[in-house]
Each structure stands twice: as C-alpha cells, then as structure tokens.
Amino acid sequence: MSKTILIVDDQDDPRNLYKLILEREGFQTVLAKDANTALAVLSEYVPDLIILDVMMPGIDGIELCRMIRTRHTTLTTPILVISAHAGPEYMTRAKDAGADEYIPKVNQYQHILVKVRKLLNLEGGSHTITPEMGRPSPLQAPAKLPSTIGGKTRDQWIDTITNLLRHPSREMHGQAIIYLAFSQSGDNTYFSQTPGQRFFWRQVRHTLEGGTNESARQHWATLAPVVQALIQPPDSLDDALVTCTRHPDLECRQWALLILLENRSPSAVEMAVQRLNDESGEVRSAAAKVLSVMGTEREIPVFVRGLNDPEVGMREQTAKGLAQIGGQVGTMALLTALEHGSAEAAEAVAHAVATLNTDEAIDGLVSAARQRQESRVLRQIAYALSTLQDDRCREALIELSDHELDEVREAARMHLEAWK
C-alpha cells in the first residue's frame, strides 16, 4: 500500500513540484496551502509523513510543527521541515519544535526524496533527483579518503589540508572539508578531540545524506577558515575560533560561536556579547544561543534588549536564556515582556515562561491570555498553556476557544482536544 504525504506550503510552485516528485515515485499526496487547512486535514486523516514549509503567513511552519506535536494522533508522525534559511540556528529551531528532518531550500529538490525515504524507512537508500527530473540515481558520497591524503601523520595531514584550503579553487576547499569530515567518522580522529569538532563534522556528513557532492562542496567551501581553525593543536583551537568570530563571512562567525559553545569555551560568552550587535540576524541568534546556555544574571540586561530584536531566532534564544537563569529577576523580565512587551517579545517568551512551571509563571500566562489581543501572541500563549497540566491553564484555554479571532479559537480548541 502506497504511503500518503501531506505537503503544506503557501506557494503553488514548490507545493506542486513536491507533489510531482513524490507521485512519480508512487507516493500519494495531500496538499494544504496554509496551517489552518493542514490542521483541518489532520482532524480527519493522519498521513504517513508531513512536509512543512517554514515561511507561511499567519501560523508559520515552526509553530504548526509544535501544534502538530501536541496532538496525540500525530505525536510520532514523521515531519520534514523545509526552510529558505540554511544556517544551523534554523535547523535547531525546527528540531526543537518537533521536526524529524530539516532541508534548506537551496537543496530542497535534491534532498526531498532521500529524506522522505529515510523517514518512512523504505528500501532504496540514498537517491538524488537529477536537474532534468529524471529517475533517481544512487548518491555517491566519499566514504574514504583519497590515497593522496590517507595514511599521513597529524602534521602531514595539517600540511595537506591547509594547502588544499588555500587552493584558488573554492570547489577544492569544499571537497577537502568533505573528505576531512568523513575521515573523522572512522579510525582517524586527529581532529575530533573536542565536542565542537565532532559537532561540526557531523553537520558536514549530515548534508551528504540527501544531497550531492557538488552542492555540498559549494555549501561548505565558505567555511574554509573555520576548518583551518579546527585542525589547529588543542591549545591553539580557542584562539583560532575567536578569530573566526570576527571573519567577514557571516557563516564563519556563526559557526565559530556555535563550536565555542559546544566546547563550553571560556571565550564563548565574551565573543557572544560582542556579536550581539552583529549586522547578521543569524549571527546574533547564534550569539544569543551561547548566552542562553552559558549566560548568568550579569547578562540579563542584554537578554531583555534581545527580546525586541528583529530576528526571531534572537528573540527565542534570549527568552530561553532568561528562563535558564530563572530566579526572581529572570522570571520578572519574562513576565513583563509577556504581559506588557511588544507583540514580538511576548510571542518569543510565552513558551519560555511555561518552562518555568511555577505558580507565578502560570498566573502570568493566564493573565496575558486575558489581556493580549494579538493573534500571534495568543496562539503562542495557547500552546504554552497546553504544555502545563494545570486546571488554571485549561480554564484559560476554554476562554480562548471562544475568542473573537478565528485563528485563536482554532488553536485553543485544537490544544483542548489534545488535552483530552
């Protein structure tokens, strides 16, 4: 029996192309142009897999993913998220919302069939769609090092990789990084001595699960400076990564921060504070993530400013940071933003307030549910209320289920249904 896949995307062209790709492989598809249509479908029928676009009007793909995961009928249904953003921060947001897999839109058509087969545990392994939309062909990923690199000592490796990374060809940079990443998954672990190094190599290998060598080479070539840092001796690694946090390329700055975080480096917090004013929203989000994990009460003023940042990832990470710090000051900052802050700030902090799981936090959520008027805020509050098994939260959801705004009513009723 063929598998059925729900495709949710507000744009006709990608939605119909996904349909074409999947139906040519024998899958059945159901299409939805927005979150409300998707929720209506899921109320009547549970597909074998769900594909969500992130950027949609009203309820976006991340919020929809969270809502789907609150329903007992779709608690374990595989979800594949597709986003125009390729940075690791957006992959983290999708995974935190409950997604099983994530594809940057830049590689969506090469990756989608492979990811679908993987999530559905189908035979046939890794395939990629050709640009001419022909039949899939096996993905050829470099599982071994070429003979010109294998069998060398650590110093010889450093010399060889450094020379490749200095080659005039960007394609050579990308290929060197891929070879190095695959070598670190086997017996040779010269450059996998820290959690940050292992984190980076895993991400490189992950992109090859459903893509092509060419697309991966192009993607990773920009990170040659980060890789040069990662092959430094352990006592020089931090200094090299700190230098990368100031690199002109935004992806280098972003990855350097995340690797410093994985290593719990003493330099991570200082570099993160410096990058909170970065011109790139993705870099600011990475900096906020560092502080959300490693920050202290000293960073609370920075977190409060971050709640009004134009970048959604920055707002969400600073909210997590305040929740992680907790205490009277952290809690007060969150509740003030929830009840009296901008719509963007209130939307970002709702779930963070729920994670506190205190009487003060619950009272704040209930109060905000009755005071706020913005649909986007009330939908997030409804989700936050649904995560707390408390009678006060259920009563607030019942009130929201009669709200004058259609989207708020729908969200509250869906969470009440899941509560049962």
C-alpha positions in Angstrom: 0.0 0.0 0.0 1.4 3.4 -1.0 2.3 5.9 1.6 0.4 9.3 1.9 2.3 12.5 2.4 0.7 15.9 3.5 2.5 18.8 1.8 2.0 22.2 3.5 3.3 25.3 1.5 1.6 28.6 0.8 3.4 28.9 -2.6 1.9 27.0 -5.6 5.1 26.2 -7.5 7.1 24.4 -4.8 4.0 22.7 -3.5 3.1 21.3 -6.9 6.8 20.3 -7.6 7.0 18.4 -4.4 3.7 16.7 -5.5 5.3 15.8 -8.9 8.5 14.4 -7.4 6.7 12.3 -4.8 3.9 11.0 -7.0 6.4 9.9 -9.7 7.8 7.6 -7.0 4.5 6.1 -6.2 3.5 8.2 -3.1 0.1 9.7 -2.6 0.0 13.3 -1.7 -2.5 15.7 0.0 -1.9 19.4 -0.4 -2.5 22.3 2.0 -1.8 26.0 1.4 -1.7 27.1 5.0 -1.7 25.9 8.6 -5.5 26.0 9.1 -6.1 23.8 6.0 -3.4 21.4 7.3 -5.0 21.2 10.7 -8.4 20.6 9.1 -6.9 17.7 7.1 -5.2 16.3 10.2 -8.5 16.3 12.1 -9.9 13.9 9.6 -6.9 11.9 8.5 -3.4 11.1 9.7 -0.8 10.8 6.8 2.3 8.8 6.9 4.5 11.8 6.7 4.2 15.6 6.8 6.2 18.2 4.9 6.1 21.8 6.2 7.4 25.0 4.7 8.6 27.4 7.4 7.7 30.8 5.8 3.9 30.9 5.7 1.5 33.8 6.5 -0.4 33.5 9.8 0.8 30.3 11.5 4.3 29.6 10.2 5.8 26.1 9.8 7.6 26.1 13.1 4.5 27.0 15.1 2.5 24.5 13.0 5.1 21.8 13.8 4.7 22.5 17.5 0.9 22.3 17.2 1.0 19.0 15.3 3.2 17.5 18.1 0.6 18.3 20.7 -2.0 16.1 19.1 -1.9 12.5 20.2 -2.8 11.3 16.7 0.3 12.9 15.2 2.7 12.7 18.1 5.0 10.4 16.3 4.2 11.2 12.6 7.4 12.0 10.8 7.8 15.7 10.0 10.1 17.1 7.4 10.7 20.9 7.5 11.9 22.9 4.5 13.3 26.4 5.1 14.8 29.2 3.0 17.4 29.5 5.8 20.4 27.3 5.6 22.1 28.2 8.9 22.3 25.7 11.8 20.2 28.0 14.0 17.2 27.4 11.9 17.8 23.6 11.9 17.8 23.9 15.7 14.5 25.8 15.8 12.9 23.1 13.6 14.2 20.2 15.7 13.2 22.0 19.0 9.6 22.3 17.5 9.5 18.5 16.9 10.7 18.1 13.3 12.5 14.9 12.5 14.4 16.3 9.5 15.3 19.7 8.0 16.2 20.7 4.5 17.5 24.2 3.4 15.5 25.3 0.4 18.7 25.8 -1.6 19.0 22.0 -1.8 15.3 21.0 -1.4 14.8 19.2 -4.7 18.0 17.1 -4.5 17.2 16.2 -0.8 13.5 15.7 -0.6 13.1 12.2 -1.9 16.1 10.9 0.1 14.7 12.4 3.3 11.2 11.0 2.6 12.5 7.5 2.1 14.6 7.8 5.2 11.8 8.9 7.4 9.4 6.2 6.1 12.1 3.5 6.5 11.8 2.5 2.8 14.2 0.4 0.9 16.2 2.1 -1.9 18.6 4.1 0.2 20.0 7.4 -0.8 19.0 8.8 -4.1 19.0 12.2 -5.6 16.8 13.8 -8.3 18.7 15.0 -11.4 18.2 18.6 -12.6 16.2 17.2 -15.5 13.8 15.5 -13.1 14.8 12.1 -14.3 14.8 8.9 -12.3 16.9 8.9 -9.1 20.4 7.7 -9.2 22.5 6.4 -6.2 24.2 9.1 -4.2 28.0 8.8 -4.4 29.3 10.2 -1.1 33.1 10.0 -0.3 33.2 7.3 2.4 37.0 7.1 2.3 39.9 9.5 2.0 41.8 9.6 -1.4 45.2 8.0 -1.4 46.9 11.3 -1.5 45.6 12.2 2.0 45.1 8.8 3.8 47.9 7.3 5.8 49.6 10.5 6.9 50.7 11.7 10.3 48.9 14.5 12.1 51.4 17.1 10.9 51.3 15.8 7.4 47.5 16.0 7.5 47.6 19.6 8.6 50.0 20.5 5.8 48.0 18.7 3.2 44.6 20.0 4.3 46.0 23.6 4.7 47.3 23.5 1.2 44.0 22.3 -0.2 42.2 25.0 1.7 44.5 27.6 0.2 43.9 26.4 -3.3 42.5 29.0 -5.7 39.5 26.8 -6.4 36.6 27.1 -4.0 35.5 23.6 -5.1 38.7 22.2 -3.8 38.0 23.9 -0.5 34.7 22.2 -0.2 36.0 18.8 -1.3 38.8 18.9 1.3 36.3 19.7 4.0 34.1 16.8 3.0 37.0 14.3 2.9 38.2 15.5 6.3 34.7 15.2 7.8 34.3 11.6 6.6 37.8 10.7 7.8 36.7 11.8 11.3 33.9 9.3 11.4 36.3 6.4 11.1 39.5 5.3 12.8 41.4 8.5 12.2 40.3 11.1 14.7 43.1 13.5 14.7 40.7 16.5 14.6 37.8 15.2 16.7 39.3 15.8 20.2 36.6 18.3 21.3 32.8 18.3 21.3 32.8 21.3 18.9 35.0 19.5 16.4 32.7 16.4 16.4 29.6 18.6 16.2 31.0 20.3 13.0 32.0 17.1 11.2 28.6 15.5 12.0 26.9 18.5 10.4 29.0 18.2 7.2 28.3 14.5 7.0 24.6 15.1 7.6 24.3 17.3 4.5 25.6 14.5 2.3 22.9 12.1 3.5 20.5 13.5 0.9 22.5 15.8 -1.3 25.2 15.7 -4.0 28.9 16.1 -3.7 28.6 19.3 -5.9 26.0 21.0 -3.7 27.9 20.1 -0.5 31.2 21.3 -1.9 29.6 24.7 -2.7 28.0 25.0 0.6 30.9 24.1 2.8 33.6 25.9 0.8 32.8 29.2 2.5 33.8 27.7 5.9 37.4 27.0 5.0 38.6 29.5 7.7 36.7 27.6 10.4 38.1 24.3 9.2 41.6 25.8 9.4 40.9 26.6 13.0 39.6 23.1 13.7 42.8 21.4 12.6 44.9 23.5 15.0 46.5 21.9 18.0 44.2 21.9 21.1 46.0 24.7 22.9 45.5 26.9 19.8 42.0 26.0 19.0 40.2 28.6 21.0 42.3 31.5 19.7 41.7 30.4 16.1 37.9 30.1 16.6 37.9 33.5 18.3 39.5 35.0 15.2 36.8 33.3 13.1 34.0 35.1 15.1 35.3 38.3 13.5 35.6 36.9 10.0 33.9 38.9 7.2 31.7 35.9 6.2 28.6 35.6 8.4 28.6 31.8 8.3 32.1 31.7 9.6 31.2 34.0 12.5 28.0 31.9 13.2 29.8 28.5 13.2 32.7 29.7 15.3 30.3 30.8 18.0 28.4 27.5 17.9 31.6 25.5 18.1 32.9 27.6 21.0 29.5 26.8 22.7 29.8 23.1 22.1 33.3 23.2 23.7 32.0 25.3 26.6 34.9 27.5 25.9 35.8 30.3 28.5 35.9 32.6 25.5 32.4 31.8 24.3 30.4 34.3 26.5 32.7 37.2 25.8 32.6 36.6 22.0 28.8 36.2 22.1 28.3 39.5 23.8 30.5 41.2 21.2 28.4 39.6 18.4 25.0 40.6 19.8 25.3 43.8 17.7 26.3 41.9 14.5 24.7 43.0 11.2 23.5 39.5 10.6 20.4 38.2 12.4 21.7 34.6 12.1 24.9 35.6 13.9 23.0 37.4 16.6 20.9 34.4 17.1 23.9 32.2 17.5 25.4 34.6 20.0 22.1 34.6 21.9 22.1 30.8 21.9 25.6 30.8 23.5 24.3 33.2 26.2 21.1 31.2 26.7 23.3 28.2 27.7 26.3 29.8 29.4 25.0 33.2 30.5 24.5 34.4 34.1 22.4 37.1 35.8 25.1 39.6 34.6 23.7 39.2 31.0 20.1 39.8 31.9 20.1 43.4 30.5 21.5 42.0 27.3 18.7 39.4 27.2 16.0 42.0 27.8 17.2 44.1 24.8 17.4 41.0 22.7 13.7 40.3 23.2 12.9 43.1 20.7 15.5 42.1 18.1 14.1 41.9 14.5 15.5 38.4 14.2 13.1 35.8 15.5 15.8 33.3 16.4 17.5 36.0 18.5 14.3 36.7 20.4 13.6 33.0 21.1 17.2 32.3 22.3 17.2 35.3 24.7 13.9 34.2 26.1 15.4 30.7 26.7 18.4 32.4 28.4 16.1 34.3 30.8 14.2 31.1 31.6 17.5 29.2 32.1 18.7 31.9 34.6 15.3 31.9 36.3 15.1 33.3 39.8 13.2 36.5 40.7 15.0 38.7 38.2 14.8 36.4 35.2 11.2 35.5 35.9 10.2 39.1 36.3 11.8 40.1 33.0 9.9 37.3 31.1 6.6 38.1 32.7 7.0 41.8 32.0 7.7 41.1 28.3 4.7 38.6 28.2 2.1 41.0 29.6 3.4 44.4 28.6 6.0 44.0 25.9 5.8 44.2 22.1 4.0 41.5 20.2 7.3 40.2 19.0 8.7 39.9 22.5 5.5 38.4 24.0 5.4 35.8 21.3 9.0 34.8 21.9 8.7 34.5 25.7 5.4 32.6 26.0 6.9 29.1 25.8 9.9 30.1 27.9 7.5 31.2 30.7 5.8 27.8 30.6 9.2 26.1 31.1 9.5 27.8 34.5 6.4 25.8 35.6 5.8 27.9 38.7 2.6 29.3 40.1 3.9 32.8 39.2 4.6 31.7 35.7 1.1 30.1 35.3 -0.6 33.1 36.7 1.3 35.3 34.2 0.3 33.2 31.2 -3.4 33.2 32.3 -3.3 36.9 32.8 -1.6 37.5 29.4 -4.3 35.3 27.8 -6.9 37.6 29.0 -5.0 40.9 28.3 -3.3 40.4 25.0 -5.2 41.0 21.8 -2.7 40.0 19.1 -3.5 36.7 17.3 0.2 35.6 17.0 0.7 36.2 20.7 -2.4 34.4 21.8 -1.6 31.4 19.7 1.7 31.1 21.4 0.1 31.5 24.8 -2.4 28.8 23.9 0.5 26.4 23.0 2.3 27.3 26.3 -0.8 26.7 28.4 -1.3 23.3 26.7 2.1 22.2 27.9 1.2 22.7 31.6 -1.2 20.2 33.2 -2.9 22.7 35.5 -6.6 23.5 35.8 -5.9 27.2 35.6 -4.3 26.6 32.1 -7.3 24.6 31.0 -9.7 27.2 32.0 -7.7 29.9 30.1 -7.8 27.7 27.0 -11.5 27.3 27.3 -11.8 31.1 27.4 -9.6 31.4 24.3 -11.7 28.8 22.5 -14.4 31.4 22.4 -12.2 34.3 21.3 -13.3 36.6 18.6 -10.3 35.9 16.4 -10.7 32.7 14.2 -7.0 31.7 14.4 -7.0 32.0 18.2 -10.2 29.9 18.6 -8.9 27.2 16.3 -5.6 27.0 18.1 -7.2 26.9 21.6 -9.7 24.2 20.5 -7.0 22.1 19.0 -5.0 22.2 22.2 -8.1 21.4 24.3 -8.8 18.4 22.1 -5.2 17.2 22.6 -5.6 17.7 26.3 -8.4 15.2 26.4 
